[in-house]
Amino acid sequence: MDHQVHLTIDAKGQKCPMPVLMTSRGIKKIESGQVMLVEATDGGSRSDIPSWAKDTGNELLEATSDDGVFRYLIRKK
């Protein structure tokens, strides 16, 4: 990750739809151009978070997974 993270959302252990709801709430807390990291363990987040980013016009910079934790870097539009 080469981006400065301004906010981290810990959605580990949360089931759908909570990771997306937490992401939606979190994006409101940062300024345009800033980056948010979302960490989730729900497998549904692999499609839900990228779809949310596309639908809201925010930029998904990176999506990775490690040991059952999915990490998403999102830049606010």
CORLIN-V78647 format. One record per pair of residues at least 24 apart in sequence whose C-alpha atoms are under 10 Angstrom apart, sorted by the first residue. I is the first residue (numbers start at 1). J is the second residue. Records with the same first field share a line. If there is no record, write none. Layout:
I->J, J
This chain:
1->61, 62, 64, 73
3->34, 35, 36, 37, 61, 62, 73, 74, 75
4->34, 35, 36, 37, 73
5->34, 35, 36, 37, 73, 74, 75
6->30, 31, 34, 35, 36, 37, 75
7->34, 35, 36, 37, 38
8->35, 36, 37, 38, 39, 72, 73
9->36, 37, 38, 39, 40, 71, 72
10->37, 38, 39, 40, 41, 71
11->38, 39, 40, 41, 42, 45, 69, 70, 71
12->38, 39, 40, 41, 42, 68, 69, 70
13->39, 40, 41, 42, 69
14->40, 41, 42
15->40, 41, 42, 43, 44, 45
16->42, 43, 44, 45, 48
17->42, 44, 45, 48
18->42, 45
19->44, 45, 48, 49
20->44, 45, 48, 49, 50, 51, 52, 53
21->49, 52
23->49, 52, 53, 72, 74
24->49, 52, 53, 56
27->58, 74, 75, 76, 77
28->76
30->75, 76
31->75, 76, 77
32->58, 75, 76, 77
33->58, 59, 74, 75, 76, 77
34->74, 75, 76, 77
35->59, 60, 61, 72, 73, 74, 75, 76, 77
36->60, 61, 72, 73, 74, 75, 76
37->61, 62, 63, 71, 72, 73, 74, 75
38->63, 69, 70, 71, 72, 73, 74
39->63, 64, 65, 69, 70, 71, 72, 73
40->65, 68, 69, 70, 71, 72
41->65, 66, 67, 68, 69, 70, 71
42->68, 69, 70
43->68, 69, 70
45->70, 71, 72
46->70, 71, 72
49->74
50->74
53->77
